[in-house]
Amino acid sequence: MSGAAPEVLNQSAELVEYNLFSTHSVLAEALAREGAAAEHSALEKLGAELGSVTMFTLGEAANRNPPRLHALDRFGARRDEVEFHPAWHELLRRLVAAGLHTGPWAQPRPGAHVARAAGYMLWAEVENGTQCPATMSYGAVPALVPQRADFAPWLSLLMSREYDPAFAPATAKRGVLMGMGMTERQGGSDVRTNTTRAQPAGARGPGREYRLTGHKWFFSAPMCDAFLVLAQAPGGLSCFLVPRFLPDGSVNALHLVRLKDKLGNRSNASSEVEFDAAYGLLVAEEGRGIPAILEMGVYTRLDNAIGSAGLMRQCVSQAIHHARGRRAFGRLLAAQPLMRNVLADLALECEAAVMLAMRLARAFDALADEGATLLRRVLTPVVKYWVCKRAPAVCSEAMEVLGGNGYVEDGPIARRLRESPLNSIWEGSGNIMCLDVLRALTREPRTGEALAELLTPVRGRDPRYDRYLAALLADLTDLGDPGDAELRGRELTQRIALAAQAALLLAHGSAPSCEAFLASRIAAGAPAAFGTLPRSCDFAALSARILRE
Ligand SMILES: Cc1cc2nc3c(=O)[nH]c(=O)nc-3n(C[C@H](O)[C@H](O)[C@H](O)COP(=O)(O)OP(=O)(O)OC[C@H]3O[C@@H](n4cnc5c(N)ncnc54)[C@H](O)[C@@H]3O)c2cc1C
């Protein structure tokens, strides 16, 4: 073999240095439609930054150089620090500067949550580990706001646009991030089984000091400055703000035992932690821990769906781009009939996911509105379930479009495929979301009316949709006995999600996308594999919706 560089033929070029936003018609339209048209140019600017070589390189570096735990120092004293690669810090610096953590709380304005959702979705195309502390900080704000008087300094530091990586007391920092601790060894979904105990240090009540003893089995982004943690107080399961430092400046007794060796999400640290009489301040009344932390959880669930839609978009874009540059059997892959069908079907799934996640985000811009509150209650678990559930299937099929190159870690998809199941697992796994949908519909029947308001305005536009909707509404009106309803929980949730996506496409979608969705998802049910669209579809138009040429 000669040492000369081989001639490289027929390989597609890297997809970098493009504007993630202005090539994404579906997201740009959703931004305007859901109430944040004024943010178009800000998103365009962010899209250009995020599509740069610099950002993709940072994302790669942060994931190839995972964090390291320093539980003890070299003398054996506790250190409990996690060391991250500089790329992680640079990514977080940029994320926080863009306000993708708490922007809508710091600068409330019409469309603020929708605009952040669009930015967060674009960020998900580049790097996902950093989204974990961003999301938890986003959700921590509404959990703490009811007790503003006790947590004002924390709230104001959460709103900061400065990322401060120092391991130091919050009072000495320019900005903070927050995490959460619910899951224990014996139960994550069923947090009522939590065994961590909290003893009052003196007087009891919201804002008062307690001491926490126990553990958390998953405790992500442990270098956050504080965490909302569930523990059993004398009055029942309660929520505590547990900071990394005590008010006197000493390190709080949060002992990091180990970092998880995870399938994906490698840039981020997920630790196991033990609390050794750790200092914590009570959030809400004793015994009200679950509702208090669920204030945070509901925003996390929104972000899970937005993040999964972003992951899908990046993988589908990579697939479309590859097929436009690679030839097989005499023509470009993108021109091969069966590949056109696969790409269009993937793009359609992505389009529907983006539309649905952005519609949900709008419900978070109307926090005081009763109809939006009811819709949020039922639509959040629906969207979290369905969009997150579709992501691994989409990412996996997109990988196959790249052939063998798709499976290689040097390429853009392997990391994203490994990441893709996570959003479905944390903050309420699939079944838990479906049970939550049923709980919403049975405990607060007006959530069904809110759903109907979303689904019925487009009635009469297409008989396939009308039949689908009529059957769904009939089933939702009579859920049957609880055991039977649970058995059908996934089926019902999936149908609500598909109906909502169809309703959005009927009302606002392009004609090719709407027709393809009705034909393939509503008339025929969700496809088992991608690439089964009927021949009448406009394949090129569908692909271009996700990655403009
Ligand atoms: C990378 C990563 C990071 C994480 N970070 C954090 C963190 O920072 N803080 C934190 O608190 N947690 C964190 N978690 C934990 C995560 O939230 C939990 O793993 C999740 O909530 C599920 O809990 P579990 O693992 O105990 O599973 P289980 O609760 O045992 O559930 C196992 C399965 O059973 C299903 N199931 C449970 N109950 C029912 C039922 N009644 N009917 C039908 N099916 C049911 C669930 O849907 C799931 O599929 C993280 C997890 C991962 C993977």
PDBQT file of the ligand as one rigid body, heavy atoms in Angstrom, charges set to zero:
ROOT
HETATM    1  C1  LIG A 601     -29.462   9.877  33.054  1.00  0.00    +0.000 C 
HETATM    2  C2  LIG A 601     -30.467  10.002  34.147  1.00  0.00    +0.000 A 
HETATM    3  C3  LIG A 601     -30.452  11.104  34.954  1.00  0.00    +0.000 A 
HETATM    4  C4  LIG A 601     -31.360  11.223  36.009  1.00  0.00    +0.000 A 
HETATM    5  N1  LIG A 601     -31.289  12.306  36.824  1.00  0.00    +0.000 NA
HETATM    6  C5  LIG A 601     -32.118  12.392  37.892  1.00  0.00    +0.000 A 
HETATM    7  C6  LIG A 601     -32.027  13.479  38.807  1.00  0.00    +0.000 A 
HETATM    8  O1  LIG A 601     -31.229  14.389  38.633  1.00  0.00    +0.000 OA
HETATM    9  N2  LIG A 601     -32.855  13.501  39.869  1.00  0.00    +0.000 N 
HETATM   10  C7  LIG A 601     -33.749  12.510  40.084  1.00  0.00    +0.000 A 
HETATM   11  O2  LIG A 601     -34.485  12.577  41.063  1.00  0.00    +0.000 OA
HETATM   12  N3  LIG A 601     -33.869  11.456  39.246  1.00  0.00    +0.000 NA
HETATM   13  C8  LIG A 601     -33.071  11.374  38.161  1.00  0.00    +0.000 A 
HETATM   14  N4  LIG A 601     -33.159  10.302  37.313  1.00  0.00    +0.000 N 
HETATM   15  C9  LIG A 601     -34.026   9.199  37.662  1.00  0.00    +0.000 C 
HETATM   16  C10 LIG A 601     -35.272   9.091  36.826  1.00  0.00    +0.000 C 
HETATM   17  O3  LIG A 601     -36.109  10.199  36.995  1.00  0.00    +0.000 OA
HETATM   18  C11 LIG A 601     -35.926   7.757  37.205  1.00  0.00    +0.000 C 
HETATM   19  O4  LIG A 601     -35.061   6.721  36.768  1.00  0.00    +0.000 OA
HETATM   20  C12 LIG A 601     -37.303   7.589  36.628  1.00  0.00    +0.000 C 
HETATM   21  O5  LIG A 601     -38.184   8.505  37.206  1.00  0.00    +0.000 OA
HETATM   22  C13 LIG A 601     -37.850   6.168  36.821  1.00  0.00    +0.000 C 
HETATM   23  O6  LIG A 601     -37.708   5.758  38.145  1.00  0.00    +0.000 OA
HETATM   24  P1  LIG A 601     -37.013   4.349  38.480  1.00  0.00    +0.000 P 
HETATM   25  O7  LIG A 601     -35.696   4.311  37.776  1.00  0.00    +0.000 OA
HETATM   26  O8  LIG A 601     -36.982   4.158  39.932  1.00  0.00    +0.000 OA
HETATM   27  O9  LIG A 601     -37.924   3.268  37.792  1.00  0.00    +0.000 OA
HETATM   28  P2  LIG A 601     -39.273   2.639  38.383  1.00  0.00    +0.000 P 
HETATM   29  O10 LIG A 601     -40.037   3.668  39.108  1.00  0.00    +0.000 OA
HETATM   30  O11 LIG A 601     -38.942   1.391  39.084  1.00  0.00    +0.000 OA
HETATM   31  O12 LIG A 601     -40.032   2.299  37.033  1.00  0.00    +0.000 OA
HETATM   32  C14 LIG A 601     -39.585   1.231  36.175  1.00  0.00    +0.000 C 
HETATM   33  C15 LIG A 601     -40.558   1.121  35.033  1.00  0.00    +0.000 C 
HETATM   34  O13 LIG A 601     -41.830   0.788  35.527  1.00  0.00    +0.000 OA
HETATM   35  C16 LIG A 601     -42.803   1.681  35.030  1.00  0.00    +0.000 C 
HETATM   36  N5  LIG A 601     -43.847   1.851  36.058  1.00  0.00    +0.000 N 
HETATM   37  C17 LIG A 601     -43.722   2.360  37.288  1.00  0.00    +0.000 A 
HETATM   38  N6  LIG A 601     -44.908   2.359  37.916  1.00  0.00    +0.000 NA
HETATM   39  C18 LIG A 601     -45.800   1.820  37.058  1.00  0.00    +0.000 A 
HETATM   40  C19 LIG A 601     -47.208   1.541  37.118  1.00  0.00    +0.000 A 
HETATM   41  N7  LIG A 601     -47.934   1.870  38.187  1.00  0.00    +0.000 N 
HETATM   42  N8  LIG A 601     -47.798   0.986  36.039  1.00  0.00    +0.000 NA
HETATM   43  C20 LIG A 601     -47.084   0.693  34.943  1.00  0.00    +0.000 A 
HETATM   44  N9  LIG A 601     -45.780   0.921  34.836  1.00  0.00    +0.000 NA
HETATM   45  C21 LIG A 601     -45.129   1.486  35.875  1.00  0.00    +0.000 A 
HETATM   46  C22 LIG A 601     -42.060   2.959  34.698  1.00  0.00    +0.000 C 
HETATM   47  O14 LIG A 601     -42.717   3.697  33.670  1.00  0.00    +0.000 OA
HETATM   48  C23 LIG A 601     -40.726   2.402  34.230  1.00  0.00    +0.000 C 
HETATM   49  O15 LIG A 601     -40.796   2.100  32.867  1.00  0.00    +0.000 OA
HETATM   50  C24 LIG A 601     -32.295  10.187  36.235  1.00  0.00    +0.000 A 
HETATM   51  C25 LIG A 601     -32.321   9.080  35.399  1.00  0.00    +0.000 A 
HETATM   52  C26 LIG A 601     -31.422   8.971  34.366  1.00  0.00    +0.000 A 
HETATM   53  C27 LIG A 601     -31.459   7.749  33.492  1.00  0.00    +0.000 C 
ENDROOT
TORSDOF 0
